[in-house]
Amino acid sequence: MISLNQIVENPDIFKQELSKRFKPPVIIDDIIEKAVIFKEAQKDLEELRQQKNSFNLIIANLSTEEKAVKLEEMKIVSDKIKSLEENQRALKTELDNLVAVIPNITWEGIPVSKDDSGNIEIGQFGVKPEFDFNPSPYHELPIFKRDYLSEKGVEAVGFRGYYITGELAKFQRALFNWALDRILEEGFEYVIPPIAVNYDVMAGTGFFPTGLDDVYEVIEGDRTKYLVGSSEPSLMFMESNKNLQLAEPRLLTAWTSCFRKEIGAHGKDTKGGIRVHQFEKVEMVAICKPEQSAQVFEKLTNFFCAGLDLLGLYYHQLEVSSGDISIKNHRQIDIEAWFPATQDFRELCSSSNCTDYQTRNLNITFTNYEGQKELSHSLNCTGITNRTMFAIMEQFQEIDGRIKVPEVLKKYYAKEYLE
C-alpha cells in the first residue's frame, strides 16, 4: 500500500492519480488534515508521558503532603494520557483505512478511461480459426454436457456449483500439468500455500479492503479466515519481513483451488464454467529489484502468450485502462482468447506489475549497491485456469463435436481427440 508520508509529501501526485482512475481526489485532503491532527495529538501525548515520567524522579524527595498533591496531579495526567491514547488509536485506524484505498501510481502510458471500454488492444496473435459449420459454444459441446455436471453441482453447492468428471477432468489435469511443467522449467519454485488466510495477508497484498465483498469468509470461533481468489497473496506473504538476495528475481508458483463470490457477475455467464465460485488456478509471482520490474513484467506476459502460441490458440492482448486496473497495479495487461461461437474474446490471464505497493506493507526488501535496504518490486501473472481449456474446446472443435487435442498436450493426454 501507499505510505502516509508519500501522500503528505506528494499530495498532488496522488490527487492526479485518483482523478485518472475516476475517483474523488478530496480524500487526499482528508488524509492530510487527519495526519496533522494525529501529529499534534501525538506531540501532546509525548509531553504528558514525559511529565508523568519526571514524577518518578522527584517523588522520593517530597513530603507526605506534597506527595499526596502530586499523586492527585499525576492521576489527572494519567487519565489524560489514557484518553489521548484511545483517541490516537481511533485516529490511527481511521487514517489507515483512508490510506488503504489510495491506489498505486499507474504507468505513464496507461489509457485513461472510466471503465473497461477504454482498454486498448495491443495486438492479435495466432491464426483465427475458420469453420465450414457453425461452431458451438463450448458448453453446448457433447463432452461438456456429459462431463460437466452443473445440475448436481447446484444441488451440492448452490448457484454456479459444478462437478467436472470423466475425460474432461482428465484433459483439464493434462493441461494444468503441461502448464506447470513449463513454469517450473522457467525456474519458478513450486509452493503449496494456504488457501484460507487472515485479514493481514489480504490487506498486505492490496486485496483488502476494496475486494472484501468478493471473498468468502471462514469463521472459526472469534477468528475469521478468507478463501483466496488467487494464490498470489499467500505466495507474497511467505516472503514478508525478509531482506532477499535478488541477484536474480525470486520466482514462485502454486496450483490451488481458488474462490470468488463473483459479486459483479450477476446475470453474466450463467451457462458454462467461465464465472464460477470455485476454480483451479496456477499462479506465478515474481519479486525483483525496481530497475528490473519493467523487464520482468514483459517476460511474464510473453511467457504466458508463448504458451498460447504453443497450444495454437488465437488471442489478443489488452492494455488495461485507468478505470479498470486493480488498485494495487502500476500496469496490467490482460490476455483474452477468441471464442468463435459468440465471436468475442474472453479473458484467460492478467499480468500485473505492482511495483512496491505490496512489498512496502509486507516489508520485503533487498540490499542495494550502496549497502542500504530498499523495497523490492512484485509482479504476478496467471499461469493457467480452466478458461484456457474452454478456449481450446471452442477453437479446436470438429463438426461432430469432438475436440482436436493440441500437439503439445498429446504427451500429457495421450489422445488425438477429446470426446
C-alpha positions in Angstrom: 0.0 0.0 0.0 1.0 3.6 -0.2 2.6 5.1 2.9 1.2 8.1 4.7 4.5 10.0 4.2 4.2 9.6 0.5 0.8 11.2 0.4 1.7 14.0 2.8 4.9 14.8 0.8 3.3 14.4 -2.7 -0.4 15.2 -2.4 -0.8 16.5 -6.0 0.6 13.3 -7.5 -2.0 11.2 -5.7 -4.8 13.6 -6.5 -3.9 13.3 -10.1 -3.8 9.5 -9.8 -7.2 9.4 -8.3 -8.6 11.7 -11.0 -7.0 9.4 -13.6 -8.8 6.5 -12.0 -12.1 8.5 -11.8 -12.1 8.5 -8.0 -12.7 11.7 -5.9 -9.3 13.3 -5.0 -10.8 15.1 -2.0 -9.8 12.0 0.1 -6.2 13.3 -0.1 -7.2 16.5 1.7 -9.0 14.4 4.4 -5.9 12.3 4.9 -3.6 15.3 5.2 -6.0 17.0 7.6 -6.2 14.0 9.9 -2.4 13.4 9.7 -1.9 17.0 11.0 -4.3 16.3 13.9 -2.7 13.0 14.6 0.8 14.6 14.7 -0.3 17.4 17.0 -2.1 15.0 19.3 1.0 12.7 19.3 3.1 15.7 20.4 0.7 16.4 23.3 0.7 12.8 24.3 4.5 12.6 24.4 4.7 15.8 26.6 2.2 14.2 29.0 4.2 11.0 29.1 7.4 12.9 29.8 5.6 14.8 32.6 4.5 11.5 34.1 8.0 10.0 33.9 9.5 13.0 35.6 7.2 12.4 38.6 9.2 9.2 39.4 12.4 11.3 39.7 11.1 13.8 42.2 8.6 11.8 44.3 11.2 10.4 46.7 12.2 13.9 47.9 8.7 15.2 48.6 7.0 15.4 51.9 3.9 13.3 52.6 1.6 16.3 51.9 3.4 17.1 48.7 3.3 13.5 47.6 -0.5 13.4 48.1 -0.9 16.6 46.0 1.5 15.3 43.3 -0.2 11.9 43.2 -3.5 13.6 42.5 -1.9 15.7 39.8 -0.5 12.6 38.2 -3.8 10.8 38.3 -5.2 13.6 36.2 -2.3 13.3 33.9 -2.7 9.5 33.6 -6.4 9.9 32.8 -5.5 12.4 30.1 -2.9 10.1 28.7 -5.4 7.2 28.6 -7.9 9.4 26.8 -5.4 10.6 24.3 -4.1 7.1 23.6 -7.6 5.9 22.9 -8.2 8.9 20.6 -4.9 8.2 18.8 -5.7 4.5 18.3 -9.1 5.5 16.8 -7.5 8.2 14.6 -4.7 5.8 13.5 -7.3 3.3 12.4 -9.2 5.9 10.5 -6.1 7.1 8.8 -5.0 3.6 7.9 -8.4 2.9 6.4 -8.2 6.0 4.3 -4.7 5.3 3.1 -5.6 1.7 2.3 -7.9 2.8 -0.5 -5.3 5.0 -2.2 -4.2 3.2 -5.4 -0.7 2.6 -6.8 0.7 5.2 -9.2 -0.1 3.9 -12.7 2.2 3.6 -15.7 2.6 6.8 -17.7 1.3 5.2 -20.8 -1.9 3.8 -19.4 -5.1 4.5 -21.3 -7.3 6.9 -19.3 -10.9 5.7 -19.3 -13.7 5.2 -16.7 -14.1 1.5 -17.3 -13.0 -1.5 -19.4 -14.5 0.1 -22.6 -11.3 2.1 -22.7 -8.9 -0.9 -22.6 -6.7 -0.7 -25.7 -5.9 -3.7 -27.9 -2.1 -4.1 -28.3 -2.4 -6.8 -31.0 -3.9 -10.0 -32.1 -1.8 -13.2 -32.3 -2.1 -16.7 -33.8 -4.3 -17.9 -36.6 -8.0 -17.1 -36.3 -9.9 -20.4 -36.7 -12.2 -20.8 -39.6 -15.1 -23.3 -39.8 -17.3 -24.7 -42.5 -20.0 -25.2 -40.0 -21.5 -23.0 -37.2 -19.2 -23.6 -34.2 -21.0 -24.4 -30.9 -20.3 -22.6 -27.6 -18.0 -24.9 -25.5 -20.9 -25.5 -23.0 -23.0 -26.9 -25.8 -20.4 -29.5 -27.0 -21.2 -33.2 -26.2 -18.1 -33.6 -23.9 -19.1 -30.7 -21.8 -22.7 -31.7 -21.5 -21.7 -35.2 -20.4 -18.8 -34.5 -18.1 -19.6 -31.1 -16.6 -22.3 -31.8 -14.0 -23.8 -28.4 -13.3 -27.2 -29.7 -12.0 -25.5 -31.9 -9.5 -23.1 -29.1 -8.6 -26.0 -26.8 -7.8 -27.5 -29.5 -5.6 -24.2 -29.8 -3.7 -23.2 -26.1 -3.5 -25.8 -23.8 -4.9 -25.8 -21.4 -7.9 -22.7 -21.9 -10.2 -21.7 -25.1 -8.5 -20.4 -28.0 -10.6 -18.5 -31.3 -10.9 -16.0 -32.0 -13.6 -15.8 -35.7 -14.4 -14.6 -38.2 -16.9 -12.5 -37.2 -19.9 -13.0 -33.5 -19.3 -11.4 -33.8 -15.8 -8.5 -35.8 -17.3 -8.0 -33.2 -20.0 -8.0 -30.3 -17.5 -5.4 -32.2 -15.4 -3.3 -32.7 -18.5 -3.5 -29.0 -19.5 -2.5 -27.9 -16.0 0.4 -30.4 -15.7 1.7 -29.1 -19.1 1.4 -25.5 -17.9 3.0 -26.2 -14.6 5.9 -28.1 -16.1 6.6 -25.1 -18.4 6.6 -22.8 -15.4 9.0 -25.0 -13.4 11.4 -25.3 -16.4 11.5 -21.5 -16.3 13.0 -21.5 -12.8 9.9 -21.0 -10.6 9.9 -22.6 -7.2 6.8 -24.7 -6.6 4.9 -23.9 -3.4 1.9 -25.5 -1.7 0.5 -22.5 0.1 -2.5 -22.0 2.5 -5.7 -21.0 0.7 -7.5 -19.8 3.8 -5.6 -16.8 5.2 -6.1 -14.0 7.7 -7.0 -10.4 7.1 -3.4 -9.1 7.3 -2.4 -11.3 4.4 -5.1 -10.0 2.2 -4.6 -6.4 3.3 -0.9 -6.6 3.0 -1.1 -7.6 -0.7 -3.7 -5.0 -1.6 -6.7 -7.2 -1.9 -8.4 -5.7 1.1 -10.3 -3.6 2.0 -11.6 -2.9 -1.6 -12.1 -6.5 -2.5 -13.6 -7.7 0.8 -17.1 -8.2 -0.6 -16.0 -10.7 -3.2 -14.2 -13.0 -0.8 -15.7 -16.0 1.1 -15.2 -15.9 4.9 -14.5 -19.0 7.1 -15.4 -18.2 10.7 -13.7 -20.2 13.4 -14.7 -19.0 16.8 -13.6 -15.4 17.2 -11.3 -15.7 14.2 -12.1 -15.1 10.5 -10.2 -16.5 7.6 -10.6 -15.7 3.9 -10.6 -18.1 1.0 -8.2 -16.8 -1.6 -9.2 -15.9 -5.2 -5.6 -16.5 -6.2 -2.5 -17.9 -4.5 -0.8 -14.5 -5.1 -1.5 -13.2 -1.5 -0.3 -16.4 0.1 2.9 -16.6 -2.0 3.7 -12.9 -1.4 3.2 -13.2 2.3 5.6 -16.1 2.5 8.4 -13.6 1.7 7.2 -10.9 4.2 9.7 -9.3 6.6 12.6 -10.7 4.5 15.6 -9.0 3.0 16.0 -11.1 -0.1 19.1 -11.8 -2.2 17.9 -10.6 -5.6 20.8 -11.2 -7.9 18.0 -12.9 -9.9 14.2 -12.3 -9.4 12.6 -14.5 -6.8 10.1 -16.7 -8.8 7.3 -18.6 -7.1 4.3 -20.6 -8.4 1.4 -22.6 -6.9 -1.5 -24.6 -8.2 -4.5 -24.2 -5.9 -8.2 -24.1 -5.7 -9.5 -20.5 -5.7 -12.8 -19.0 -4.6 -14.7 -15.8 -5.6 -18.2 -14.7 -4.9 -18.4 -13.1 -8.4 -20.5 -10.2 -6.9 -20.3 -8.2 -10.1 -21.2 -11.1 -12.3 -25.0 -11.3 -11.5 -26.7 -12.5 -14.7 -23.4 -12.9 -16.6 -22.2 -16.2 -18.0 -24.9 -18.3 -16.2 -24.1 -21.1 -18.6 -20.8 -22.9 -18.6 -17.8 -22.6 -16.4 -16.4 -19.1 -17.1 -17.7 -17.4 -14.0 -17.9 -19.8 -11.1 -17.3 -19.6 -7.3 -14.6 -22.3 -7.2 -11.9 -22.9 -9.8 -8.4 -24.3 -10.2 -5.6 -21.8 -11.0 -1.8 -21.9 -11.4 -0.3 -18.5 -10.4 3.1 -17.0 -11.0 4.7 -14.4 -8.7 8.0 -12.6 -9.1 9.9 -10.3 -6.7 12.8 -8.3 -8.1 14.8 -5.1 -7.9 12.9 -1.9 -9.0 15.1 -1.5 -12.1 14.2 -5.0 -13.2 10.4 -4.8 -12.8 9.5 -3.5 -16.3 11.6 -6.2 -17.9 10.2 -8.9 -15.6 6.6 -7.7 -16.4 7.3 -8.1 -20.1 8.9 -11.6 -19.6 5.9 -12.9 -17.6 3.4 -11.5 -20.2 5.4 -13.0 -23.1 5.8 -16.3 -21.3 2.1 -16.8 -20.9 1.5 -15.8 -24.5 4.2 -18.2 -25.7 2.1 -20.9 -24.1 -1.0 -19.9 -26.1 1.2 -19.9 -29.2 2.3 -23.5 -28.4 -1.3 -24.5 -28.0 -2.2 -22.9 -31.3 -4.8 -20.5 -29.8 -5.9 -17.2 -31.4 -5.9 -14.4 -28.8 -5.2 -10.7 -28.2 -3.6 -8.5 -25.6 -5.2 -5.6 -23.9 -3.6 -2.6 -22.2 -5.9 -2.2 -19.2 -7.2 1.3 -18.6 -7.0 3.5 -15.5 -10.7 2.9 -14.6 -10.4 -0.9 -14.9 -7.0 -1.6 -13.4 -6.7 -3.0 -9.9 -5.9 -0.7 -7.0 -2.6 -2.4 -6.4 -1.3 -2.4 -10.0 1.0 0.0 -11.7 0.4 -1.6 -15.1 -1.8 -4.5 -16.2 -2.1 -6.4 -19.5 -5.0 -8.9 -20.0 -4.7 -11.7 -22.5 -8.0 -12.9 -24.0 -8.7 -15.9 -26.2 -11.1 -15.9 -29.2 -14.4 -17.7 -28.6 -15.7 -18.3 -32.1 -19.3 -19.3 -31.2 -20.0 -15.9 -29.7 -17.5 -14.0 -31.8 -15.7 -12.4 -28.9 -12.6 -12.5 -26.8 -12.7 -13.8 -23.2 -10.0 -13.2 -20.5 -7.6 -16.0 -19.8 -4.8 -14.1 -18.0 -3.9 -10.9 -16.2 -0.3 -9.9 -16.0 0.4 -7.2 -13.4 3.3 -5.1 -12.1 2.6 -3.9 -8.6 5.9 -2.1 -8.1 6.4 -1.6 -4.3 2.7 -1.4 -3.4 2.7 -4.9 -1.8 6.3 -5.0 -0.7 6.0 -1.8 1.4 3.3 -3.3 3.6 4.9 -6.7 3.7 8.4 -5.3 4.3 10.1 -7.2 1.5 13.4 -5.6 0.8 16.9 -6.2 -0.7 20.3 -4.7 -0.2 21.2 -2.2 -2.9 24.6 -1.4 -4.3 25.1 1.2 -1.6 24.6 -1.3 1.1 21.2 0.0 2.1 17.9 -1.8 2.4 15.4 -0.9 -0.4 11.9 -2.0 -1.2 11.7 -4.7 -3.9 9.0 -4.8 -6.6 6.4 -7.5 -7.0 4.7 -8.9 -10.1 2.1 -11.6 -10.8 0.7 -13.4 -13.8 -1.8 -16.2 -14.4 -0.2 -19.5 -15.2 -3.3 -21.3 -16.3 -7.0 -21.6 -15.5 -9.7 -23.8 -17.0 -10.8 -20.9 -19.2 -7.9 -21.9 -21.5 -9.5 -25.4 -21.7 -12.8 -23.8 -22.8 -11.0 -21.8 -25.4 -9.3 -24.9 -26.8 -12.7 -26.6 -26.9 -14.2 -23.9 -29.0 -11.3 -23.2 -31.3 -10.4 -26.9 -31.9 -13.9 -28.3 -32.2 -14.9 -30.6 -35.1 -18.2 -30.8 -36.9 -19.1 -34.0 -35.0 -18.5 -32.3 -31.6 -15.1 -33.8 -30.9 -12.2 -31.5 -29.9 -8.8 -32.0 -31.6 -6.1 -32.1 -28.9 -3.3 -29.6 -29.4 0.0 -31.3 -30.3 1.9 -30.1 -27.2 -0.8 -31.8 -25.0 -0.7 -35.2 -26.5 2.3 -36.2 -24.3 0.0 -35.4 -21.3 -3.4 -36.5 -22.6 -2.2 -39.3 -25.0 -5.2 -39.0 -27.3 -5.9 -37.3 -30.6 -9.3 -36.1 -29.6 -11.2 -35.0 -26.5 -14.6 -36.8 -26.8 
